[in-house]
């Protein structure tokens, strides 16, 4: 048997994901994706290409009902864009990748797609349908010999002095850290909403529910890391991270506007901790916000592809193959 097959049953989707999807980072885990799938209730639309029972192509999508488009599973949109990063399209070669694309029965915007490793290198493929997306930023402790002091010496003397002076100005108010206090997660939601209002992810009740599901999942799996900075007896910043495969992904955070520069303090704390624990990487996700390149984080380009309109001829072809496959 060969050809395109569409799977929409969530239990079969789970089986396929666990059997074939790489498990490299926290976003690769079915349990993480399911937290958002349950909150958004999108219809899954997994596109497979098989030859003689072997899976050669795998593109897991969800249908975005409000505009009739498709996005990477589970379709956790916020302001029209998905949130989870390092999405992976599995395809043996570019020809199969084209078949997967052509099987999408409508418009699609698939973002934050990884390139290389277990998936195709998109940097030279199918332009302009695959184009650069945002850039993710990571800290690799090994590149500094797992030494936070070595990391600091990578800055010029003037820059290092300025950074340490800003941190000292904050810590003079009295600094405390609180770790893995589960109830501090509520501070993330509050501070984030206070700072960003309707622009906050958490303003969308679906995202809020999904993230609460996610935090609960990470806690049950002993993967949750919560860091709270207390200055002068007040909660100044809280970050939520996920530890998986000896890497930590910083998922969300909130800062108290009363303490300017506290984001820098908590981020440097994460780097010092990652060096101490000899973590493989610390993932600060996409979005530079003006500091990630200055703090010498390593960029990781991600990609996106857009299907502007249905490819009707191809849809008819894969539908015929699907009918033949089912019979």
N, C-alpha and C positions, 0 to 999 in steps of 0.2 A: 504494500500500500504506500502511496505517496501523495503529497499535495498539502494544501492548506486545510487546517482544521480550526474551528472556532470553539472555544470552551467558555461557557457562561455560568455553569454550576459552581458555586463558591467552594464546595467540598472538593470537587475535582481540581479547581484552581489551586487550592491549598496543597493537594497531593503533587501537582505538577511543580509548583514553586519549591516545595521542600526537596523534591527529587532532582531538580535541574538548575535552580537559580543559585549562583555563587553566594557564599555566606562569609563575605570578607569584612563587612562593617555592620554597625548596628542597624542601618536602614535596610540591610539585606534580609533581616529576620522576618519571617512570616508573622510572628506575634506582634511586631512593631507595626507592620502594614495593616494588620487586622484591627488594631486599635483605631486607626483612622477609617478603615472600611466600615466598621460598625457605626461610627458616628455620622458618616456622610451618606451611607446607604447607596452608593453608586452601583450601577450594574456593571459587573466585570465583563471584559471582552478580551480574552486571552487568544492571541493569534499564534498558531503553531505551524511549522512546516516540517513534515516528516517524509522520510524515504525508507522503505523496508523496515518500518517500525522504529527507526532511529530518529530522534529529535535533532534537527539541524538548525532550526530557527525558532525563537521564542520571544514574543513581544507582548508583555502583559499590560493591557490598557483598561481603562474604565470609561464609561460614557458619562459625559457631563450633561445632565438632563436639561439644565436651564438654557443652554445655548446649542445643544445638539452636537457638540464636538467630542473629541476623545483626548485623554491625557493618560500619563503613566499611572498604573494602579497604585493606590486606590482612588486617585483623583481628588486629593485633599486641597481643593482650591481656596485661595485667599486673595481677594481682589483680582480674580481671574487667573491666578498663577498657582501652580503647585508648590509645595514647600520642601518635601523630602529630596535629598540630594543623592548623588552617586547611583542614579538609576542605570540599569544595565540592559542592553538589547543583545540577546544571544543570537549570533548568526555565523555559520561556517565561513561564508564569504560574502562579497558584495552582491552577487546575484541573488542570494537568498534574502539578504537585507532588502533588496528592491521588492522581492515578492511579498515580504512582510509589510512593507509600506503600501504596496498596491492593494493589499487586502483590507485596508482600513476603509470602511464604507462611508466616509464623510471627512470633514475637516478635523485636523488634529494638531495639537501643540504639545510636544513632548520635551520636557526641559530637564536640566541637570543630569545629562547623560554622560556616563564615564566613557573613556576611550582607552584602548589597550588592555593589557593583562588578559583576562578570560574573554574579553569582547573585542570587536574590531577596532582598529585604529581609525578614528573618524577624521583625523586631521587632513586627509587627502581624499576623502570619499564623497561622492554624490553631491558636490556643491552645485547650486546653492541650497539644496534641500536640507543639508546638515550644516549648521553655522555655529560659530562660537556663542556660548551663553555666558553666564557669569563665571567668576573665578573663585574657587575655594581657597582657603588659606590654612596651612598647617604648621605646627611647630614640631621639629624632630630633635628630641633631646640628644640622640646619639651624635648628631652633627656638632654638638658642643661638648662631647665627651661626658654626657650626662652631668654636666656641671653648670649650675645656674650662674656662678661667678664667671665662668668662661663665656656664657651667653652675654652677660653684661659688658664684658670687655670687648665684645664685637662692635660696640658703639664707640663713637669718638669720645674723647674725654669730656668735651663740652656737653654733648648730648646725654652722656651717662650722668654727669653731675646734675643736669636739669631734671632728669627723670627721678633720681634719688631725692632731690630737694622737694619735688612735688609730693612724693610718697611720704617723706618725713613730715611735711606740712599737714598731711591727713592723719598720720599715726600719732602726732602730738596730741590729738584729741582723745587718745586712749583707744587702742586697737584690740579687738578680740575677734577670733574666728570660731564659728560654730559649724560642725560637720554632720551631715546626714540627719538633720532634724527634719523629719518628714513634713511637719506642719509648716515649715518655712517655705514650702512650695507655694502656699497661698500668697506669700509676700511677692513672689515673682509675678503672679497674675495682677496683684494690686499695683505694684510699682510700674509694671509694663503698661497697664491701662492708664495710670495716672500720667505717664510721660507721653503716650502716643494716642490715647483716646480711640477714635474710630479707625485709626491706622494700625492699631495693635492687632496682631493675629488673634488675640484672645477676645476681641470685640465680637467675633463671629462665634455664636454659641456652639456651632458644630466643631470648630477648631478647639474651643475650650473643652468640650466633652472628650474629643479625641486625645488631647494632651493629658487630661486627667486619667484617661484610660492608659496612656503610654507610661505615665509616672507610676501608676499602680503595677503595670506589667514589669517595669524595670526593677521596682522594689521587690516584687515576688521572685524575680530571677537573680537577685543580688547584684544587679548591674547599675543601680542608681547611685549617683554622687551629687549631694547637695552641699554647696559651700555658701556660708552666710558671713558677711563682713559686718561687724558691729563697731561703730565709732561713737565715742562719747556716750555709750549706753543705748544708742539708737541703731536700728537696722539700716545699714547704708547700701548694701548690695547683696543680691542672692543670685547664684547661678545653678542651673540644673544640667548635669552631665550624665552620659551613659558610658560605662566601661565595658568594652568587649574586645576580645582578641588583643589584649595588652595595649589598647588604644582608648583614649577618652574623647568623646564627641560632646562638645558643649552645645546643648540643644536650645536653651532659652535662658534669659536672665532679666533682672530688673535692678535699677539703681535709684537711689533716693536723690532727688535734685538738690537737696540741701548740701550734698557733699560732692562738689565739683571735682572731677578727676578720679573718683572712686572706681570707675570702670577700669582705669589703668592699673590701679592697685590690685584688684581682684584678678585681672588677666595675668599680671606678673606673678601673682601667687600660684595660679594654675601652672605656669611654666616652671617655677621652682619645684612644685610638687611633682610634676612630670619628670623632671630630672632626678629627683630623689628616688622616685619609684621605678626609674628606668623604663618608662613607658616608651612604646615604639613611636607613637605620635599623639599629638593633641590637635584635634580638628576644631577650628574656629568657624567653619562653614563659610558660605559666600557672603559677599558684602564687605567692602573695605572700610567704609565709615571713616576714612582718613587716617587710620592708625595701623592697620595690619601690615602694609608694606613698610611703613616707617619702623615697625618693630621686627623687621627682618623675618617675617613668616614666609614660608615657601608657597608659591602659588600653584594651584592645580586647576588647569582649564577644564571646564565642562562644556557640553554641547547641547544643542537643541535641534529638533527638526519640526518643520511645519508642513502640513498637507493642507493646501489652500482650498481644494474642492474635491468632491468625490471622483474617483477614477472608475467611471461606470463600466467601461469595457472589462477592466480587470476584476471588478466586483462580480460581474456576470461570470467571468471565467472561474474565480475561486468558488462561487456559489455552485456552479456545475460540478466542480471537483468535490465539494463538500457533500453534495447529494449522492454522487457516485461512491464516495468514501463510506457514507452512512448505509448505503444499500449493500 
